[in-house]
C-alpha cells in the first residue's frame, strides 16, 4: 500500500512524501503525489486540517468506486 505523509510543522513540499521521515508540508502537495502514485492513503501528522478536506476526499473516492470508510480512518 502506498502512503503519502504530511506534516504541516516538519514537512517540506520538495520532499517526496512517500517516506515517514520526509513528509510534504501541505495537503495540496500530498494530493498531487497521491494521484501521481495512485496512493491509497494520505497520513497527516502533528497538525490540524478542516473536516471539509475529509468530505472532499470521500467524494473523490466515491467517484472512483471505492467504498466509503467510516470512523476515524
BAKE-76265 format. One record per residue: z, y, x of N, C-alpha, C, O in turn. Coordinates in nm, 2 decimals, padded with zeros to 4 digits. Each point is the difference from the previous one (the first is absolute). Layout:
N
n.zz  n.yy  n.xx  ca.zz  ca.yy  ca.xx  c.zz  c.yy  c.xx  o.zz  o.yy  o.xx
Z  Y  X  Z  Y  X  Z  Y  X  Z  Y  X
...
//
This chain:
73
n.zz  n.yy  n.xx  ca.zz  ca.yy  ca.xx  c.zz  c.yy  c.xx  o.zz  o.yy  o.xx
00.00  -00.12  00.09  00.00  00.12  -00.09  00.00  00.12  00.09  00.08  00.01  00.10
-00.17  00.09  -00.13  00.00  00.12  00.07  00.08  00.11  -00.06  00.00  00.02  -00.13
00.09  00.04  00.21  00.09  00.11  -00.05  -00.03  00.12  00.08  -00.02  00.00  00.12
00.03  00.12  -00.19  -00.01  00.13  00.06  00.13  00.06  00.00  00.06  00.01  -00.11
00.00  00.04  00.22  00.13  00.06  00.01  -00.01  00.15  00.00  -00.08  00.06  00.06
00.18  00.00  -00.14  00.00  00.15  -00.01  00.15  00.04  00.03  00.09  -00.06  -00.05
-00.08  00.16  00.13  00.13  00.07  00.03  -00.02  00.15  00.01  -00.06  00.05  00.09
00.10  00.02  -00.20  -00.02  00.15  00.00  00.08  00.06  00.11  -00.03  00.12  00.04
00.13  -00.18  00.01  00.09  00.06  00.11  -00.05  -00.04  00.14  00.00  00.08  00.09
-00.04  -00.20  -00.07  -00.04  -00.05  00.13  -00.14  -00.04  00.02  -00.04  -00.04  00.11
-00.04  00.05  -00.22  -00.14  -00.04  00.01  -00.09  00.10  00.06  00.04  00.12  00.02
-00.16  -00.16  00.01  -00.11  00.09  00.05  -00.13  -00.05  -00.05  -00.03  -00.12  00.01
-00.04  00.21  -00.08  -00.13  -00.04  -00.06  -00.11  -00.04  00.10  -00.11  -00.05  -00.04
00.14  00.06  00.17  -00.10  -00.05  00.10  00.03  -00.15  00.03  -00.08  -00.06  00.06
00.19  00.01  -00.10  00.04  -00.14  00.02  -00.09  -00.09  -00.10  -00.05  00.05  -00.10
00.05  -00.18  00.13  -00.08  -00.09  -00.09  00.08  -00.03  -00.13  -00.07  -00.02  -00.10
00.20  00.03  00.11  00.08  -00.03  -00.12  00.01  -00.15  -00.03  00.07  -00.04  -00.10
-00.13  -00.04  00.18  00.00  -00.15  -00.02  00.12  -00.07  00.07  00.01  -00.12  -00.01
00.06  00.20  00.09  00.12  -00.06  00.07  00.12  00.08  -00.05  00.00  00.12  -00.02
00.11  -00.19  00.00  00.12  00.06  -00.05  00.05  00.11  00.09  00.06  00.10  -00.04
-00.08  -00.11  00.17  00.05  00.10  00.10  -00.10  00.11  00.02  00.02  00.09  00.08
-00.14  -00.09  -00.15  -00.10  00.10  00.01  -00.05  00.04  -00.14  -00.11  -00.01  -00.03
00.21  00.06  -00.05  -00.04  00.04  -00.14  -00.08  00.13  -00.01  00.01  00.08  00.09
-00.09  -00.07  -00.19  -00.06  00.13  -00.03  00.10  00.09  -00.06  00.11  -00.04  -00.05
-00.14  00.17  00.04  00.10  00.10  -00.05  -00.02  00.02  -00.15  00.10  00.03  -00.07
-00.22  -00.04  00.02  -00.03  00.04  -00.14  -00.05  -00.11  -00.09  -00.06  -00.10  00.05
00.09  00.10  -00.18  -00.05  -00.10  -00.09  -00.16  00.01  -00.01  -00.06  -00.10  -00.01
00.01  00.22  00.02  -00.15  00.02  -00.01  -00.06  -00.08  00.12  -00.10  -00.07  -00.03
00.15  00.08  00.15  -00.06  -00.07  00.11  00.02  -00.15  -00.02  -00.09  -00.08  00.03
00.21  00.04  -00.08  00.03  -00.15  -00.02  -00.10  -00.05  -00.10  -00.05  -00.12  00.01
00.02  00.19  -00.12  -00.10  -00.04  -00.10  -00.14  -00.02  00.06  -00.07  -00.10  -00.03
00.03  00.19  00.12  -00.13  -00.01  00.07  -00.01  -00.13  00.08  -00.10  -00.07  -00.01
00.21  00.04  00.08  00.00  -00.12  00.09  00.01  -00.12  -00.09  -00.07  -00.10  00.03
00.15  00.10  -00.14  00.01  -00.11  -00.09  -00.14  -00.04  -00.06  -00.03  -00.12  -00.01
-00.04  00.22  -00.03  -00.14  -00.03  -00.05  -00.09  -00.06  00.10  -00.07  -00.09  -00.02
00.07  00.16  00.14  -00.08  -00.05  00.11  00.03  -00.14  00.04  -00.09  -00.08  00.03
00.22  00.05  -00.02  00.04  -00.14  00.05  00.03  -00.10  -00.11  00.04  -00.11  00.02
-00.07  00.15  -00.15  00.03  -00.08  -00.11  00.15  -00.05  00.00  00.02  -00.12  -00.03
00.07  00.21  00.05  00.14  -00.03  00.01  00.06  -00.03  -00.14  -00.04  00.06  -00.09
00.13  -00.15  00.09  00.07  -00.03  -00.13  00.12  00.08  -00.02  00.05  00.00  -00.11
00.00  00.07  00.21  00.13  00.07  -00.01  00.01  00.12  00.08  -00.06  00.01  00.11
00.12  00.10  -00.16  00.04  00.12  00.07  00.15  00.00  00.00  00.06  00.01  -00.11
00.00  -00.01  00.22  00.15  00.00  00.01  00.04  00.13  00.06  -00.04  00.05  00.10
00.13  00.02  -00.18  00.05  00.13  00.04  00.14  -00.01  00.05  00.09  -00.05  -00.06
-00.06  00.11  00.18  00.13  00.01  00.06  00.05  00.14  00.00  -00.07  00.10  00.00
00.20  -00.09  00.00  00.08  00.12  00.02  -00.06  00.13  -00.06  -00.03  00.09  00.08
00.00  -00.09  -00.20  -00.05  00.12  -00.07  -00.01  -00.02  -00.15  00.02  -00.11  -00.05
-00.04  00.22  -00.02  -00.01  -00.01  -00.14  -00.14  00.05  -00.05  -00.05  00.10  00.05
-00.01  -00.17  -00.15  -00.12  00.04  -00.06  00.01  00.00  -00.15  00.09  -00.07  -00.05
-00.17  00.14  -00.01  00.02  00.01  -00.15  -00.05  -00.14  -00.06  -00.08  -00.07  00.05
00.13  00.05  -00.17  -00.04  -00.12  -00.08  -00.14  00.01  -00.04  -00.06  -00.10  -00.04
00.00  00.22  00.04  -00.14  00.01  -00.04  -00.09  -00.08  00.09  -00.10  -00.06  -00.05
00.13  00.04  00.17  -00.07  -00.08  00.09  -00.01  -00.14  -00.04  -00.10  -00.07  00.00
00.22  00.01  -00.04  00.00  -00.13  -00.05  -00.09  -00.02  -00.12  -00.07  -00.11  -00.01
00.07  00.20  -00.08  -00.09  -00.01  -00.12  -00.14  00.00  00.04  -00.08  -00.08  -00.05
00.04  00.17  00.15  -00.14  00.01  00.04  -00.04  -00.13  00.07  -00.11  -00.05  -00.02
00.20  -00.01  00.10  -00.03  -00.12  00.07  -00.02  -00.12  -00.10  -00.08  -00.09  00.02
00.17  00.09  -00.12  -00.01  -00.11  -00.10  -00.13  00.01  -00.08  -00.06  -00.10  -00.03
00.02  00.22  00.00  -00.13  00.02  -00.07  -00.12  -00.05  00.09  -00.09  -00.06  -00.06
00.10  00.09  00.19  -00.11  -00.04  00.09  00.00  -00.15  00.01  -00.11  -00.07  00.00
00.23  00.01  00.00  00.01  -00.15  00.01  -00.05  -00.06  -00.12  -00.07  -00.11  00.01
00.10  00.16  -00.13  -00.05  -00.06  -00.12  -00.15  00.01  -00.01  -00.07  -00.09  -00.06
00.01  00.20  00.11  -00.15  00.01  00.00  -00.06  -00.11  00.08  -00.11  -00.05  -00.03
00.18  00.01  00.14  -00.05  -00.11  00.08  00.03  -00.14  -00.05  -00.05  -00.10  00.05
00.12  00.10  -00.17  00.03  -00.13  -00.06  00.13  -00.07  00.05  00.02  -00.11  -00.03
00.06  00.18  00.11  00.12  -00.06  00.05  00.11  00.01  -00.10  00.00  00.09  -00.08
00.09  -00.19  00.07  00.10  00.01  -00.10  00.10  00.11  00.03  00.02  00.04  00.12
00.04  00.02  -00.22  00.10  00.10  00.01  00.13  -00.06  00.05  00.04  -00.10  -00.04
00.02  00.17  00.14  00.12  -00.04  00.06  00.12  00.07  -00.07  -00.01  00.12  -00.03
00.11  -00.19  -00.01  00.12  00.05  -00.06  00.11  00.02  00.09  00.01  -00.07  00.10
00.08  00.16  -00.13  00.13  00.01  00.08  -00.03  00.08  00.13  -00.10  00.07  00.01
00.19  -00.08  00.08  -00.01  00.07  00.13  -00.07  -00.08  00.10  00.05  -00.05  00.10
-00.18  00.05  -00.12  -00.08  -00.08  00.10  -00.06  00.09  00.10  -00.08  -00.04  00.09
//
